[in-house]
Amino acid sequence: MFRYSPTVRVIPMPDSTSTSARFGFVNFAETWNGRLAMLGFTIGLATELLTGQGILGQIGLG
C-alpha cells in the first residue's frame, strides 16, 4: 500500500498552452504546419483552376 510521505514533491508537467516550447515536434508547431500546408494546397489548386496550368507548368518546370 502507498503511504504519504511529506518529503515527496510533485513537479507539474508543462501544459500545451505554455509559451516555452513553440519549435520542434510540439503540438503548437505541428498544428500550424498542418494549417499552412492545407492553405498552400488550396491556393495551389485555386491557381491551377484559374490559369489552366499545373503548378509545375506555372513555374516553368512542366
PDB file with SEQRES, HELIX, SHEET and CRYST1 records, atoms N, CA, C and O in Angstrom:
SEQRES   1 A   62  MET PHE ARG TYR SER PRO THR VAL ARG VAL ILE PRO MET          
SEQRES   2 A   62  PRO ASP SER THR SER THR SER ALA ARG PHE GLY PHE VAL          
SEQRES   3 A   62  ASN PHE ALA GLU THR TRP ASN GLY ARG LEU ALA MET LEU          
SEQRES   4 A   62  GLY PHE THR ILE GLY LEU ALA THR GLU LEU LEU THR GLY          
SEQRES   5 A   62  GLN GLY ILE LEU GLY GLN ILE GLY LEU GLY                      
HELIX    1 AA1 ASN A   27  THR A   51  1                                  25    
HELIX    2 AA2 ILE A   55  GLN A   58  1                                   4    
CRYST1    1.000    1.000    1.000  90.00  90.00  90.00 P 1           1          
ATOM      1  N   MET A   1       0.834  -1.161   0.000  1.00  0.00           N  
ATOM      2  CA  MET A   1       0.000   0.000   0.000  1.00  0.00           C  
ATOM      3  C   MET A   1       0.887   1.235   0.000  1.00  0.00           C  
ATOM      4  O   MET A   1       1.970   1.226   0.587  1.00  0.00           O  
ATOM      5  N   PHE A   2       0.436   2.289  -0.651  1.00  0.00           N  
ATOM      6  CA  PHE A   2       1.185   3.543  -0.733  1.00  0.00           C  
ATOM      7  C   PHE A   2       0.946   4.377   0.506  1.00  0.00           C  
ATOM      8  O   PHE A   2      -0.192   4.568   0.934  1.00  0.00           O  
ATOM      9  N   ARG A   3       2.018   4.866   1.069  1.00  0.00           N  
ATOM     10  CA  ARG A   3       1.910   5.747   2.232  1.00  0.00           C  
ATOM     11  C   ARG A   3       2.351   7.139   1.847  1.00  0.00           C  
ATOM     12  O   ARG A   3       3.310   7.304   1.093  1.00  0.00           O  
ATOM     13  N   TYR A   4       1.670   8.127   2.349  1.00  0.00           N  
ATOM     14  CA  TYR A   4       2.010   9.521   2.084  1.00  0.00           C  
ATOM     15  C   TYR A   4       3.300   9.878   2.803  1.00  0.00           C  
ATOM     16  O   TYR A   4       3.480   9.568   3.980  1.00  0.00           O  
ATOM     17  N   SER A   5       4.185  10.530   2.082  1.00  0.00           N  
ATOM     18  CA  SER A   5       5.428  10.990   2.668  1.00  0.00           C  
ATOM     19  C   SER A   5       5.538  12.495   2.422  1.00  0.00           C  
ATOM     20  O   SER A   5       5.444  12.928   1.273  1.00  0.00           O  
ATOM     21  N   PRO A   6       5.734  13.294   3.453  1.00  0.00           N  
ATOM     22  CA  PRO A   6       5.803  14.753   3.251  1.00  0.00           C  
ATOM     23  C   PRO A   6       7.042  15.184   2.468  1.00  0.00           C  
ATOM     24  O   PRO A   6       7.114  16.339   2.047  1.00  0.00           O  
ATOM     25  N   THR A   7       8.009  14.311   2.262  1.00  0.00           N  
ATOM     26  CA  THR A   7       9.215  14.693   1.531  1.00  0.00           C  
ATOM     27  C   THR A   7       9.054  14.528   0.021  1.00  0.00           C  
ATOM     28  O   THR A   7       9.896  15.015  -0.732  1.00  0.00           O  
ATOM     29  N   VAL A   8       8.006  13.860  -0.440  1.00  0.00           N  
ATOM     30  CA  VAL A   8       7.791  13.658  -1.871  1.00  0.00           C  
ATOM     31  C   VAL A   8       7.164  14.919  -2.459  1.00  0.00           C  
ATOM     32  O   VAL A   8       6.152  15.410  -1.960  1.00  0.00           O  
ATOM     33  N   ARG A   9       7.771  15.432  -3.516  1.00  0.00           N  
ATOM     34  CA  ARG A   9       7.258  16.626  -4.180  1.00  0.00           C  
ATOM     35  C   ARG A   9       6.747  16.241  -5.573  1.00  0.00           C  
ATOM     36  O   ARG A   9       7.357  15.432  -6.272  1.00  0.00           O  
ATOM     37  N   VAL A  10       5.641  16.824  -5.950  1.00  0.00           N  
ATOM     38  CA  VAL A  10       5.081  16.597  -7.277  1.00  0.00           C  
ATOM     39  C   VAL A  10       5.451  17.781  -8.155  1.00  0.00           C  
ATOM     40  O   VAL A  10       5.153  18.929  -7.824  1.00  0.00           O  
ATOM     41  N   ILE A  11       6.106  17.492  -9.282  1.00  0.00           N  
ATOM     42  CA  ILE A  11       6.503  18.539 -10.210  1.00  0.00           C  
ATOM     43  C   ILE A  11       5.485  18.542 -11.350  1.00  0.00           C  
ATOM     44  O   ILE A  11       5.353  17.539 -12.051  1.00  0.00           O  
ATOM     45  N   PRO A  12       4.771  19.639 -11.548  1.00  0.00           N  
ATOM     46  CA  PRO A  12       3.761  19.659 -12.610  1.00  0.00           C  
ATOM     47  C   PRO A  12       4.395  19.659 -13.994  1.00  0.00           C  
ATOM     48  O   PRO A  12       5.428  20.293 -14.211  1.00  0.00           O  
ATOM     49  N   MET A  13       3.773  18.948 -14.926  1.00  0.00           N  
ATOM     50  CA  MET A  13       4.232  18.921 -16.303  1.00  0.00           C  
ATOM     51  C   MET A  13       3.741  20.185 -16.999  1.00  0.00           C  
ATOM     52  O   MET A  13       2.641  20.654 -16.710  1.00  0.00           O  
ATOM     53  N   PRO A  14       4.531  20.743 -17.908  1.00  0.00           N  
ATOM     54  CA  PRO A  14       4.064  21.930 -18.626  1.00  0.00           C  
ATOM     55  C   PRO A  14       2.909  21.562 -19.551  1.00  0.00           C  
ATOM     56  O   PRO A  14       2.920  20.503 -20.179  1.00  0.00           O  
ATOM     57  N   ASP A  15       1.931  22.427 -19.631  1.00  0.00           N  
ATOM     58  CA  ASP A  15       0.787  22.155 -20.494  1.00  0.00           C  
ATOM     59  C   ASP A  15       1.089  22.621 -21.916  1.00  0.00           C  
ATOM     60  O   ASP A  15       2.099  23.280 -22.160  1.00  0.00           O  
ATOM     61  N   SER A  16       0.209  22.274 -22.847  1.00  0.00           N  
ATOM     62  CA  SER A  16       0.443  22.594 -24.249  1.00  0.00           C  
ATOM     63  C   SER A  16       0.215  24.066 -24.551  1.00  0.00           C  
ATOM     64  O   SER A  16       0.592  24.528 -25.628  1.00  0.00           O  
ATOM     65  N   THR A  17      -0.385  24.815 -23.642  1.00  0.00           N  
ATOM     66  CA  THR A  17      -0.598  26.243 -23.864  1.00  0.00           C  
ATOM     67  C   THR A  17       0.571  27.073 -23.366  1.00  0.00           C  
ATOM     68  O   THR A  17       0.537  28.302 -23.438  1.00  0.00           O  
ATOM     69  N   SER A  18       1.596  26.418 -22.863  1.00  0.00           N  
ATOM     70  CA  SER A  18       2.761  27.133 -22.372  1.00  0.00           C  
ATOM     71  C   SER A  18       3.498  27.801 -23.528  1.00  0.00           C  
ATOM     72  O   SER A  18       3.521  27.269 -24.638  1.00  0.00           O  
ATOM     73  N   THR A  19       4.088  28.939 -23.282  1.00  0.00           N  
ATOM     74  CA  THR A  19       4.818  29.651 -24.323  1.00  0.00           C  
ATOM     75  C   THR A  19       6.285  29.256 -24.371  1.00  0.00           C  
ATOM     76  O   THR A  19       7.039  29.825 -25.160  1.00  0.00           O  
ATOM     77  N   SER A  20       6.712  28.310 -23.560  1.00  0.00           N  
ATOM     78  CA  SER A  20       8.130  27.963 -23.506  1.00  0.00           C  
ATOM     79  C   SER A  20       8.574  27.146 -24.707  1.00  0.00           C  
ATOM     80  O   SER A  20       9.696  27.338 -25.174  1.00  0.00           O  
ATOM     81  N   ALA A  21       7.756  26.248 -25.230  1.00  0.00           N  
ATOM     82  CA  ALA A  21       8.155  25.394 -26.349  1.00  0.00           C  
ATOM     83  C   ALA A  21       7.242  25.657 -27.541  1.00  0.00           C  
ATOM     84  O   ALA A  21       6.079  25.253 -27.542  1.00  0.00           O  
ATOM     85  N   ARG A  22       7.767  26.329 -28.544  1.00  0.00           N  
ATOM     86  CA  ARG A  22       6.980  26.606 -29.745  1.00  0.00           C  
ATOM     87  C   ARG A  22       7.659  26.066 -30.996  1.00  0.00           C  
ATOM     88  O   ARG A  22       7.106  26.194 -32.088  1.00  0.00           O  
ATOM     89  N   PHE A  23       8.837  25.469 -30.872  1.00  0.00           N  
ATOM     90  CA  PHE A  23       9.552  24.944 -32.020  1.00  0.00           C  
ATOM     91  C   PHE A  23       9.851  23.468 -31.798  1.00  0.00           C  
ATOM     92  O   PHE A  23       9.869  22.994 -30.662  1.00  0.00           O  
ATOM     93  N   GLY A  24      10.087  22.743 -32.891  1.00  0.00           N  
ATOM     94  CA  GLY A  24      10.333  21.317 -32.808  1.00  0.00           C  
ATOM     95  C   GLY A  24       9.032  20.559 -32.974  1.00  0.00           C  
ATOM     96  O   GLY A  24       8.053  21.112 -33.474  1.00  0.00           O  
ATOM     97  N   PHE A  25       9.008  19.313 -32.567  1.00  0.00           N  
ATOM     98  CA  PHE A  25       7.824  18.472 -32.718  1.00  0.00           C  
ATOM     99  C   PHE A  25       6.910  18.628 -31.506  1.00  0.00           C  
ATOM    100  O   PHE A  25       6.744  17.701 -30.713  1.00  0.00           O  
ATOM    101  N   VAL A  26       6.325  19.805 -31.378  1.00  0.00           N  
ATOM    102  CA  VAL A  26       5.370  20.074 -30.313  1.00  0.00           C  
ATOM    103  C   VAL A  26       4.011  20.331 -30.953  1.00  0.00           C  
ATOM    104  O   VAL A  26       3.941  20.621 -32.147  1.00  0.00           O  
ATOM    105  N   ASN A  27       2.949  20.231 -30.192  1.00  0.00           N  
ATOM    106  CA  ASN A  27       1.602  20.369 -30.736  1.00  0.00           C  
ATOM    107  C   ASN A  27       1.386  21.709 -31.413  1.00  0.00           C  
ATOM    108  O   ASN A  27       0.731  21.771 -32.453  1.00  0.00           O  
ATOM    109  N   PHE A  28       1.916  22.777 -30.850  1.00  0.00           N  
ATOM    110  CA  PHE A  28       1.744  24.105 -31.437  1.00  0.00           C  
ATOM    111  C   PHE A  28       2.320  24.166 -32.845  1.00  0.00           C  
ATOM    112  O   PHE A  28       1.660  24.632 -33.774  1.00  0.00           O  
ATOM    113  N   ALA A  29       3.552  23.696 -32.999  1.00  0.00           N  
ATOM    114  CA  ALA A  29       4.216  23.751 -34.303  1.00  0.00           C  
ATOM    115  C   ALA A  29       3.539  22.822 -35.306  1.00  0.00           C  
ATOM    116  O   ALA A  29       3.375  23.191 -36.469  1.00  0.00           O  
ATOM    117  N   GLU A  30       3.152  21.649 -34.884  1.00  0.00           N  
ATOM    118  CA  GLU A  30       2.515  20.702 -35.792  1.00  0.00           C  
ATOM    119  C   GLU A  30       1.139  21.177 -36.238  1.00  0.00           C  
ATOM    120  O   GLU A  30       0.742  20.934 -37.377  1.00  0.00           O  
ATOM    121  N   THR A  31       0.409  21.851 -35.357  1.00  0.00           N  
ATOM    122  CA  THR A  31      -0.895  22.393 -35.729  1.00  0.00           C  
ATOM    123  C   THR A  31      -0.734  23.456 -36.811  1.00  0.00           C  
ATOM    124  O   THR A  31      -1.460  23.441 -37.806  1.00  0.00           O  
ATOM    125  N   TRP A  32       0.210  24.380 -36.626  1.00  0.00           N  
ATOM    126  CA  TRP A  32       0.421  25.420 -37.625  1.00  0.00           C  
ATOM    127  C   TRP A  32       1.003  24.859 -38.914  1.00  0.00           C  
ATOM    128  O   TRP A  32       0.687  25.361 -39.992  1.00  0.00           O  
ATOM    129  N   ASN A  33       1.824  23.853 -38.836  1.00  0.00           N  
ATOM    130  CA  ASN A  33       2.352  23.216 -40.031  1.00  0.00           C  
ATOM    131  C   ASN A  33       1.218  22.618 -40.858  1.00  0.00           C  
ATOM    132  O   ASN A  33       1.205  22.765 -42.080  1.00  0.00           O  
ATOM    133  N   GLY A  34       0.285  21.960 -40.221  1.00  0.00           N  
ATOM    134  CA  GLY A  34      -0.854  21.387 -40.933  1.00  0.00           C  
ATOM    135  C   GLY A  34      -1.749  22.454 -41.524  1.00  0.00           C  
ATOM    136  O   GLY A  34      -2.223  22.302 -42.650  1.00  0.00           O  
ATOM    137  N   ARG A  35      -1.993  23.528 -40.796  1.00  0.00           N  
ATOM    138  CA  ARG A  35      -2.834  24.612 -41.299  1.00  0.00           C  
ATOM    139  C   ARG A  35      -2.212  25.279 -42.516  1.00  0.00           C  
ATOM    140  O   ARG A  35      -2.902  25.538 -43.501  1.00  0.00           O  
ATOM    141  N   LEU A  36      -0.915  25.557 -42.456  1.00  0.00           N  
ATOM    142  CA  LEU A  36      -0.256  26.194 -43.582  1.00  0.00           C  
ATOM    143  C   LEU A  36      -0.158  25.263 -44.785  1.00  0.00           C  
ATOM    144  O   LEU A  36      -0.232  25.724 -45.924  1.00  0.00           O  
ATOM    145  N   ALA A  37       0.005  23.973 -44.556  1.00  0.00           N  
ATOM    146  CA  ALA A  37       0.025  23.011 -45.658  1.00  0.00           C  
ATOM    147  C   ALA A  37      -1.333  22.965 -46.357  1.00  0.00           C  
ATOM    148  O   ALA A  37      -1.394  22.922 -47.585  1.00  0.00           O  
ATOM    149  N   MET A  38      -2.422  22.973 -45.585  1.00  0.00           N  
ATOM    150  CA  MET A  38      -3.758  22.988 -46.187  1.00  0.00           C  
ATOM    151  C   MET A  38      -3.997  24.280 -46.960  1.00  0.00           C  
ATOM    152  O   MET A  38      -4.610  24.260 -48.027  1.00  0.00           O  
ATOM    153  N   LEU A  39      -3.521  25.393 -46.432  1.00  0.00           N  
ATOM    154  CA  LEU A  39      -3.662  26.674 -47.112  1.00  0.00           C  
ATOM    155  C   LEU A  39      -2.878  26.679 -48.423  1.00  0.00           C  
ATOM    156  O   LEU A  39      -3.383  27.140 -49.447  1.00  0.00           O  
ATOM    157  N   GLY A  40      -1.662  26.174 -48.396  1.00  0.00           N  
ATOM    158  CA  GLY A  40      -0.849  26.098 -49.610  1.00  0.00           C  
ATOM    159  C   GLY A  40      -1.462  25.194 -50.661  1.00  0.00           C  
ATOM    160  O   GLY A  40      -1.430  25.519 -51.848  1.00  0.00           O  
ATOM    161  N   PHE A  41      -2.014  24.076 -50.251  1.00  0.00           N  
ATOM    162  CA  PHE A  41      -2.664  23.164 -51.190  1.00  0.00           C  
ATOM    163  C   PHE A  41      -3.882  23.830 -51.818  1.00  0.00           C  
ATOM    164  O   PHE A  41      -4.103  23.702 -53.022  1.00  0.00           O  
ATOM    165  N   THR A  42      -4.670  24.535 -51.022  1.00  0.00           N  
ATOM    166  CA  THR A  42      -5.862  25.214 -51.524  1.00  0.00           C  
ATOM    167  C   THR A  42      -5.492  26.330 -52.502  1.00  0.00           C  
ATOM    168  O   THR A  42      -6.137  26.486 -53.539  1.00  0.00           O  
ATOM    169  N   ILE A  43      -4.467  27.100 -52.178  1.00  0.00           N  
ATOM    170  CA  ILE A  43      -4.027  28.166 -53.078  1.00  0.00           C  
ATOM    171  C   ILE A  43      -3.480  27.574 -54.374  1.00  0.00           C  
ATOM    172  O   ILE A  43      -3.753  28.099 -55.454  1.00  0.00           O  
ATOM    173  N   GLY A  44      -2.724  26.505 -54.283  1.00  0.00           N  
ATOM    174  CA  GLY A  44      -2.205  25.849 -55.480  1.00  0.00           C  
ATOM    175  C   GLY A  44      -3.306  25.308 -56.366  1.00  0.00           C  
ATOM    176  O   GLY A  44      -3.238  25.434 -57.589  1.00  0.00           O  
ATOM    177  N   LEU A  45      -4.319  24.709 -55.765  1.00  0.00           N  
ATOM    178  CA  LEU A  45      -5.450  24.196 -56.529  1.00  0.00           C  
ATOM    179  C   LEU A  45      -6.246  25.330 -57.176  1.00  0.00           C  
ATOM    180  O   LEU A  45      -6.680  25.208 -58.321  1.00  0.00           O  
ATOM    181  N   ALA A  46      -6.438  26.424 -56.454  1.00  0.00           N  
ATOM    182  CA  ALA A  46      -7.180  27.566 -56.988  1.00  0.00           C  
ATOM    183  C   ALA A  46      -6.439  28.200 -58.169  1.00  0.00           C  
ATOM    184  O   ALA A  46      -7.064  28.537 -59.175  1.00  0.00           O  
ATOM    185  N   THR A  47      -5.127  28.366 -58.063  1.00  0.00           N  
ATOM    186  CA  THR A  47      -4.377  28.954 -59.174  1.00  0.00           C  
ATOM    187  C   THR A  47      -4.351  28.017 -60.371  1.00  0.00           C  
ATOM    188  O   THR A  47      -4.323  28.471 -61.514  1.00  0.00           O  
ATOM    189  N   GLU A  48      -4.360  26.720 -60.118  1.00  0.00           N  
ATOM    190  CA  GLU A  48      -4.416  25.766 -61.225  1.00  0.00           C  
ATOM    191  C   GLU A  48      -5.757  25.866 -61.949  1.00  0.00           C  
ATOM    192  O   GLU A  48      -5.805  25.805 -63.178  1.00  0.00           O  
ATOM    193  N   LEU A  49      -6.830  26.017 -61.205  1.00  0.00           N  
ATOM    194  CA  LEU A  49      -8.145  26.146 -61.829  1.00  0.00           C  
ATOM    195  C   LEU A  49      -8.285  27.466 -62.575  1.00  0.00           C  
ATOM    196  O   LEU A  49      -8.915  27.508 -63.631  1.00  0.00           O  
ATOM    197  N   LEU A  50      -7.711  28.541 -62.050  1.00  0.00           N  
ATOM    198  CA  LEU A  50      -7.834  29.862 -62.683  1.00  0.00           C  
ATOM    199  C   LEU A  50      -6.965  29.999 -63.927  1.00  0.00           C  
ATOM    200  O   LEU A  50      -7.389  30.621 -64.901  1.00  0.00           O  
ATOM    201  N   THR A  51      -5.761  29.435 -63.920  1.00  0.00           N  
ATOM    202  CA  THR A  51      -4.840  29.617 -65.040  1.00  0.00           C  
ATOM    203  C   THR A  51      -4.919  28.495 -66.062  1.00  0.00           C  
ATOM    204  O   THR A  51      -4.533  28.692 -67.214  1.00  0.00           O  
ATOM    205  N   GLY A  52      -5.403  27.338 -65.676  1.00  0.00           N  
ATOM    206  CA  GLY A  52      -5.455  26.205 -66.600  1.00  0.00           C  
ATOM    207  C   GLY A  52      -4.140  25.456 -66.711  1.00  0.00           C  
ATOM    208  O   GLY A  52      -4.045  24.489 -67.467  1.00  0.00           O  
ATOM    209  N   GLN A  53      -3.138  25.875 -65.984  1.00  0.00           N  
ATOM    210  CA  GLN A  53      -1.835  25.201 -65.972  1.00  0.00           C  
ATOM    211  C   GLN A  53      -1.617  24.548 -64.624  1.00  0.00           C  
ATOM    212  O   GLN A  53      -2.141  25.003 -63.608  1.00  0.00           O  
ATOM    213  N   GLY A  54      -0.842  23.482 -64.622  1.00  0.00           N  
ATOM    214  CA  GLY A  54      -0.472  22.859 -63.369  1.00  0.00           C  
ATOM    215  C   GLY A  54       0.542  23.703 -62.616  1.00  0.00           C  
ATOM    216  O   GLY A  54       1.070  24.679 -63.149  1.00  0.00           O  
ATOM    217  N   ILE A  55       0.808  23.325 -61.386  1.00  0.00           N  
ATOM    218  CA  ILE A  55       1.739  24.097 -60.567  1.00  0.00           C  
ATOM    219  C   ILE A  55       3.147  24.076 -61.173  1.00  0.00           C  
ATOM    220  O   ILE A  55       3.828  25.101 -61.201  1.00  0.00           O  
ATOM    221  N   LEU A  56       3.574  22.924 -61.652  1.00  0.00           N  
ATOM    222  CA  LEU A  56       4.904  22.845 -62.273  1.00  0.00           C  
ATOM    223  C   LEU A  56       4.964  23.651 -63.556  1.00  0.00           C  
ATOM    224  O   LEU A  56       5.999  24.245 -63.855  1.00  0.00           O  
ATOM    225  N   GLY A  57       3.885  23.690 -64.322  1.00  0.00           N  
ATOM    226  CA  GLY A  57       3.843  24.499 -65.533  1.00  0.00           C  
ATOM    227  C   GLY A  57       3.894  25.987 -65.250  1.00  0.00           C  
ATOM    228  O   GLY A  57       4.443  26.758 -66.037  1.00  0.00           O  
ATOM    229  N   GLN A  58       3.326  26.387 -64.138  1.00  0.00           N  
ATOM    230  CA  GLN A  58       3.335  27.805 -63.773  1.00  0.00           C  
ATOM    231  C   GLN A  58       4.733  28.308 -63.451  1.00  0.00           C  
ATOM    232  O   GLN A  58       5.068  29.460 -63.727  1.00  0.00           O  
ATOM    233  N   ILE A  59       5.547  27.435 -62.864  1.00  0.00           N  
ATOM    234  CA  ILE A  59       6.905  27.878 -62.515  1.00  0.00           C  
ATOM    235  C   ILE A  59       7.933  27.488 -63.583  1.00  0.00           C  
ATOM    236  O   ILE A  59       9.133  27.686 -63.393  1.00  0.00           O  
ATOM    237  N   GLY A  60       7.458  26.931 -64.713  1.00  0.00           N  
ATOM    238  CA  GLY A  60       8.329  26.659 -65.839  1.00  0.00           C  
ATOM    239  C   GLY A  60       9.019  25.303 -65.813  1.00  0.00           C  
ATOM    240  O   GLY A  60      10.006  25.112 -66.522  1.00  0.00           O  
ATOM    241  N   LEU A  61       8.538  24.369 -65.029  1.00  0.00           N  
ATOM    242  CA  LEU A  61       9.174  23.049 -64.972  1.00  0.00           C  
ATOM    243  C   LEU A  61       8.351  21.960 -65.673  1.00  0.00           C  
ATOM    244  O   LEU A  61       8.771  20.803 -65.711  1.00  0.00           O  
ATOM    245  N   GLY A  62       7.208  22.309 -66.216  1.00  0.00           N  
ATOM    246  CA  GLY A  62       6.372  21.264 -66.793  1.00  0.00           C  
ATOM    247  C   GLY A  62       5.852  21.506 -68.140  1.00  0.00           C  
ATOM    248  O   GLY A  62       5.139  20.664 -68.688  1.00  0.00           O  
TER     249      GLY A  62                                                      
END                                                                             
